Amino acid sequence: MRIDPFTQGWARWFSSMDVLFYRLWGNLSPLNWNKLVLTTRGRKTGRQLSTPLLFLEAGGKLYVVASFGGSDAPPAWYLNLSSDPNVHLERGWSSAPYRARTLSADEKQAIWPRLVALYPAYADYQRRTTRDIPVVELAPV
């Protein structure tokens, strides 16, 4: 599935507004309480780019899904952290450096049901795309 330019533009605008409100109100979001802001370094521009994401916390680490709404292309933030796994996270009013790592297939299989329980649309996204949607582990540095 490809995402059309209008939808992509709307998603970028909505994402930037979500980050703005998140930062203003420290995760007091009506959309979901399990949200963080992930900041990556742009692989082409070198700029800091922030994206709001749902997360699951388990064993002192955080897990996010690079679903991009079930698109056949991975989200830009995932491509960025594939180039530079050193990221920055904001959760509520706290902020800290983290290191990102894509889970292996076996590791993903173990955590995937919990991610789908958190956000059932992930299962639909995986059915919609031909790519295996990555799960990323974020560990504090």
Long-range contacts (C-beta under 8 A, 24 or more apart in sequence): 1-70, 1-71, 1-72, 1-128, 1-129, 2-71, 2-72, 2-73, 3-68, 3-69, 3-71, 3-73, 11-69, 15-51, 15-52, 18-52, 19-50, 19-51, 19-52, 22-52, 22-90, 23-90, 26-92, 26-93, 27-91, 27-92, 32-119, 34-118, 36-62, 36-64, 36-89, 36-90, 36-91, 37-89, 37-90, 38-64, 38-77, 38-81, 38-87, 38-88, 38-89, 38-138, 39-87, 39-88, 39-89, 39-90, 40-77, 40-80, 40-81, 40-84, 40-87, 41-80, 41-83, 41-84, 41-86, 42-76, 42-80, 43-79, 43-80, 43-82, 43-83, 43-84, 48-88, 49-76, 49-77, 49-80, 50-90, 51-75, 51-77, 53-77, 54-118, 54-119, 55-138, 56-111, 56-114, 56-115, 56-118, 58-111, 58-114, 60-139, 60-140, 61-137, 61-138, 61-139, 62-89, 62-98, 62-137, 62-138, 63-103, 63-111, 63-115, 63-135, 63-136, 63-137, 63-138, 64-135, 64-136, 64-138, 65-115, 65-119, 65-122, 65-133, 65-134, 65-135, 65-136, 66-133, 66-134, 66-135, 66-136, 67-122, 67-125, 67-126, 67-133, 69-125, 70-124, 70-125, 70-126, 70-127, 70-128, 70-129, 70-133, 71-129, 72-129, 72-130, 72-131, 74-131, 74-134, 78-134, 78-136, 81-136, 86-141, 87-138, 89-138, 96-140, 96-141, 97-140, 97-141, 98-138, 98-139, 98-140, 98-141, 99-138, 99-139, 99-141, 100-136, 100-137, 100-138, 101-136, 101-137, 101-139, 102-134, 102-135, 102-136, 102-137, 103-134, 103-135, 103-136, 103-137, 105-132, 107-135, 107-137, 108-134, 108-135, 111-135
